[in-house]
Amino acid sequence: MKIVDFRSDTITKPTEEMRKAMYEAEVGDDVYGEDPTINKLEELAAEKIGKEAALFVPSGTMGNQLALLTHTERGQEIILEENSHIFMFEVGGLAFLSGLQSKIVKGEDGILNSKVIKEAIRSKNIHFPQTGLICLENTHNMAGGVVTPLNRMEEIFKLAQQHRIPVHLDGARIFNASTYLDCDVKDIAKYCDSVMFCLSKGLCAPVGSILAGDKKFIEKAKKFRKLLGGGMRQAGILAAAGIIALEKMTHRLVKDHENLRKLAFGLDDIKGINIDKDKIQTNILMVNLKDTGYNSDSFVYEMKKEGVLATKIDEHTIRFVTHYHIDEKDIEYTLNVIKRILN
């Protein structure tokens, strides 16, 4: 059976060039700082993102949690958007690992503004926790891949600097954001003190993410990485794929965005399917099924029987994510499958 997998861009597999580079990678012990391929990846990543230093980590969740551990002190409070990945999908790590309290604020399609954040910053009161960190997410997963504009990020960053509060960016898909904004990724990352981005989401690396910031921050984060079991020894085998991801895979993300638009506008023509056209920005699409007579479980099940995989978000919403392994023929096949189901 033909399989078209829209569940996530994490399902991308390494290219042949990556596999060859992994086989040939020069390695050493990264805990001793002696893996030349890891060192090359980290230097490349820091330069790409416009930060002093970078750290290779096994996952985006670890990268985010390292940022929280490094920026904050136990008992502080961090400001997060209510549907952010750090709050929703990281197993309560901010409380369990860092001893932090969450101050949840509502964004506009996941996008925060300086006014909301200013109101959330704690005043000096003996009864209050201290605001220790502001966390942003760009693109925003649960908002359907929506991108925070640069002027909004700049406003928040300036506010944070006035209050001497660091800003961490969960930029898991930051290259999708820069593609949509048609800007250098540095133009986004300059409005935060630290940033995490994924090599395995849409860029085809099999494993890994990058945490970047200034040298002092990364040195501290490296020790916490060891604490969490992230010292991976001869990990240059993995870093070799990450280097190709950064050098060759970021520029093709525009194709994923084009394919998502074809899927979205094709679905919009199908009676009963509802989408928000204003959110068709990057490679994530939220589809509302309420008017089809199906709930998410039954619709996902019917699609799966014909080889199309998607993710349930809630009772009437499913998510599609385009990526390297989805082409125009897959989009056409998927639209035909959905039409057959609804007919």
N, C-alpha and C positions, 0 to 999 in steps of 0.2 A: 504494500500500500504506500502511496505517496504520503510523506509526512511534511507538513508545513508548520513549523514551530514558532509561534508568536509569544510564547510564555514570557520570555525575557531575552535581552541581549547578552545575558550571562551564559547562554548556551552556545555561543560562538566557539568554534574549534580552531586551533592554531593552523596557520597556512603552511604549505609545504616549505616555504622559505624559513618560517619560524622553526619547523621541525629540524631542518638541516642545521640552522644556527644553534639550536639547543644541543644537537648531537656533537657539534664541533666546539662548544663553548669552553673557554679556559676558565677553570674554577680554582678556588682556594677556600679558606675558612672565613666566612663573613663575620662571625662573632669576633674574630681577631682583626677584622677589617682588611683581610687578605684575598678576597675574591675579586679579581680584576673586572669581571663582567658585571657584578653587582655595583662596583664603584663607578663603572662607566655609565650604567643605567641611572644611578642616583645623580651623577653630575649632569647628564643629559636632561633628566627630569627637572632639576633645579633651574637649569638654563631656560628650558621651555616655558616653565611656569613663572619665571621671574623672581625666584626666591634664592636666598643664600645657600640653602642646603636642602637635601631631600633624603628620605628614608624609605627603603623598600620593605613592605609589610605583606603578610599573606592575604589579607582581605581588607575591604573597605571598612567593615565594622571595626576591625582592630585599629585601622588608621584613625577613625573617628574617636574611638575610646582612648587611644594614646593621646590625642589632642586634648581631650577632657582632663585626663590625668595630669598632663604637662602644664596646662594653663591654670588649673584651679587648685583650691585647697578644700579639704573635706568640710562639709557643712555650708558651703556656698550654694548659691542658686544660679542656674543658667536659664537664659531666655531662649525658647524654641517655638517654632511654628507648630500648631496643634497636630498636624499630620506629617511632620518631618520624620525622616528615616531614623534619626538618632533617638527620637522619642517613641516611635511606633514599633520599630523592627530590630532593635538591638538588645533585646532580652532584659531590659531594665539595667543595662550595664552602667549607665550614668550613676545610679544609686548603689548598685552592688559593688562596683569597682572603685568609683571615685567618691562615694558618699555625698552625692550632690542632690539638691532639690530642683525640681523642674518648675519653671514659670512658663506656662503654656499660653501663647497668644494666637489669635486668629489672623490668618493672612487673607489676601484677596487672590483667590486661586493659588494659594501657597506662597504668595509674594508678601513680604512684610514691608512696613513703612516706618520711617523714623519716629512718627508721632506715637504709634502703638508701642514701639520699643521704649521710647522715652517715658511713657506712662508705666511701663513694666519694670524699669530700673528702680531698685530699692533706694529709699532715702536712708540717711544715717539715723537709725533708731535702734536702741538696744534690743528691741524685741524682734527685729527683722534679720533674716539672713542677708549676707552681702552678695550683690550681683557680681559673679565672677567671670562670666563669659556670655557672649551672644553667638548663637549658632544660626547660620543661614544654609539653605539648600538650593543649588542651581546647577542643572535643571531640577525641578521639583517632581519627584516620582509620582506621588499620589494625586497631584494636581494635573496629571496627564502630560508630563514633560514640559511644563510651562517654564519659561525663562524669566529670571529677574533682570530688569533693565539695568544698565550701567549706572544711570543717574540715581536709581533707588539704592543700589549698593554703595555708591559714593556717599549719599546722605547718611546712611546707617553707620558707615565706617567713621565719618567725621564726628557723628554723635558719640560713638563709642570712644573715640580718642579724647573727646572733651571730658568724658567720665572715667578715663583711664581703664576701660574695660576691653580686653582683647576680643577679636572676632575670629571665629573658625568657620570656614566654608566646607560643607559637605558637597564637594564638586565631583561626585562619582561620575557624572556625565558632563563635566565642564567643557569637554571638546564639542559636545553637541550644542551646548549653550553658545560657545564662540562661533560655531558654524552658523547658527541661526542669527546671531547678532552681526555676523560678518566682521568680526574683530579678532585680534590676536588674543590668545588665551591669557596672556599677561595682563591685558586690559581688564579682565575680570578679577584675576588673582591679586591685583594690587590693592583691592579694597578689602583685604582681610589679612590677619596676622599669620594664619596658617590655613592650609588647604589640603584636603584629601581628594585624590582622583583615582579612578579604577583603570587598570590596564586590561581587565578581563570582561568589561562591559562594552561590547560592540567593537573593541579593538583587537579581539581574537587571541590575546595572550591567554594561556591556560590558567594562570594563577597570578594574583598579585595586585597590589595597589601602591600608591605613593603618598606619603605624608611630607609636606614641604613647609618650610618656615625659615626663620633666621638660624644661624649656626648654634646659638645657645639653646634655642628651643629644641632643635633636632638632637643635640647631645643629650639633653634630659629625656627626650622621647625614646632615644635608643635604649636607655637603661630600663624604662618601663616596658619596651618591647621585649627585652630579655625576661623581665618579670612575668609577662604574659605568655612566654614560650614561643616568641616570634623570632628567636635567633636560629636561622635555618642552615648554618654551615655552608656546604657547597651549593648554594642556591643560584649560582651563575647560570645553571642549566635553565632555570626559570627566567632569570633576568635577560637572557639572550632573546627570548620571545618578546619581552617587554620593550627592549630597544627597538625592535622592528615595529612594534605597535606604535611607538611614538614617532618613529621616522617615516613610516609609510601608511599607517592605517587611519590616522586622524583626518587626512585630507579627503577621504572617500565618504565620510559620514553624510555629506550632502545627498548622496544617493539613497541612504536610508530614510532621510527626511522626505525626499521626492516619492519614494515608495509608500510612505505612510500617508502622504496627501492623496495618492491614487486610491489607496484603500479607503481612506476617510470619505472622499467624495463619491466613491462607488457605493459605500454603505449608506450614505446620505440619500441616495436615490431609491433605496429599498424601503417600502412602506413598513412602518413599525419601528424601524431603527432610528434612534435619536443620538446625535453627537453635538458637541459644542464646537462650532467652527472656529471660534476665537482661540481655542486651545490646540489647534492643529499647528504646532510649532516645530517639534523635533521628531523623535522616533517613538513616542508613546501616545496611544489613543485609548480614551475611555469611551465605552459604548453602552448606552442605556437601552435595555431590552423591554422596559415596562409595557410598552404598547404592542409588543409582539405576541403576548400571551404566554411567553416562556419566562421562567426564572433563570438565574445564572447557571445553577447546577445542571438543569435539564438542557439548556442550550449548549453549554460546554460539552456535555455528554454527546449530544447529537453531532456536533462538529467533530469530536474526537473519532466517532465511528467512520468518518470520511477522511481522517488524517490531518485535520486542522486543530492545532492546540492553542488555547488561550487561557487566561487566568481569571478566575472569579475574584471580584473585588468586594461586592456586597450582593444582596438578594437580586438586584436587577442591573448590575453593572459588571462588565467584563473588560479586561485590558488586553490590547494588542501591542506588541513591541516589534518594530522592524530592525533588521540587523544584516550583517554581511552575508548570511545564508538565505536571505529572502530576496527574490528577484521579481520582475514584472509578471512572469508567468505564474508565480506563486500567488501574487495578488489576484490575478484573474481567476485562478482556480478557487481561491478562498471565497471570492464574491459569488461564484457560481454555486459553491457548496451552501452558502448562507441563503441564497435565493431558493435552492431546492428545499432546504429545511423549512423555510417560511411558506412555501407553496404547498 
